[in-house]
C-alpha cells in the first residue's frame, strides 16, 4: 500500500493506492505504473467525481494530474460501498501512468530530427534523475494581504505556519497545478514585488480574464506578440487582443499581486 497525490474535484487529494501488475513494455523501457485507488467522497460530490473519472477514461479524454505523473483511468471504476447514513461513497479506481509515454514520444521525434540532420540520436537514460519544479518563493511585504489576494485568485491554501514574529511560511497552490508558491516572513531576502514573468496556463484566456475580474483581480487586457515566439518583456511587437489563429502559447494577459509580483496568463486551448 502506498499513497498517491492526484488532482480530483478541484484539488490535490491523497489516495490510498495498491500497485497493480504493469503491461510488458518495450525492451529496455520502463513499464507504465498501475495502481488501484480507494477514494471516499460525500454524496453531494458523487456526480462530479463520476464526471471526472468518465472524462479520464475516455480514449480522447483528459488525464488526471498527479504530483509526479499524469494518469488515465482504466476500465471504468466501481462504487464498492456507500453508507446512506454517512452519505459517503467509496470508489475503487484503476489508473495507469501516461506521462512517461508523452516523454517517449517526444524523444522519438527528437531522434528522427537528429537522424535527418546527420546527428547522433538523443535519448534519456531510464534511470535519469527527475527534477520536478515544486515551489516558487515570492517576496511580499504584507503576508496577510498577499494571502487574501491569492485566495481571491483561486489558489488553494495548503499551509500557514508561524514559528514566531520573525518566521512565517504560507504555502498555496494554483488550481490544477503541481507547482506551488511560498511566501511569508523570513523566507527570502529578495525585494517585495521583484518577481516577474510567472506563467499560468489557461485553456480559455477570455474566460480566465472574466473570472479574475469578477474576483476583483485586474488584468491588463489580452495581447499577442507578433514575433511568433513567446512574448517580449516590453510593449514592442505587442498587439492588443488574442492571437488571431488562437494558437497554443500565443495569447497572453498580465496581472500583479499587491506587491507587484507579475503573473502572465498564457492560453493553451489544447489543455482544456
Secondary structure, DSSP 8 states (H G I E B T S, - for coil): -EEEEEEETTEEEEEEEEEE-----STTS----EEEEEEEEEGGGHHHHHHHHHHHHSTTS--EEBSS-EEEEEEEEEEEEEETTTTEEEEEEEEEE-HHHHHHHHHHHHHHHHHHTT-------TT-------EEE---S-HHHHHHHHHHHT-EEEEEEEEETTEEEEEEE-TT-S-EEEEEESS--S-TT----EEEEES-HHHHHHHHHHTT------EEETTSSS--SSSTTEEESS-TT--TT-EEEEEE-TT--EEEEEE-GGG-
